[in-house]
Amino acid sequence: MEKRMTHEEVEEATRIATDILKRNKPKNRRITVTQDDKDAFSMVWGMYVNADEASDGDWISDEDREKIRRLHNKIYGRTMK
């Protein structure tokens, strides 16, 4: 079984996502993402996917899952399933 994200990992993921979103206007559909942002988010995304698969999806609310997916789509400019 995959290990669940620790409290510290969740806090770090939240901080990274919040930093990215704070730099952009709330109504702006485009966001500016640096390569460092992409690198950091890629690491966090891997932890998220592992935790989500290991827990059968019950560790995070559907609303929060959708927020993470929308941020992923904005950063990488593509739709994920």
Buried (B, 14 or more C-beta within 10 A) or exposed (E): EEEBBEEEBBEBBEEBBEEBBEEBEEEEEEBEBEEEBBEBBEBBBEBBEBBBEBBEEEBBEEEEBEBBBEBBEBBBEEEEE
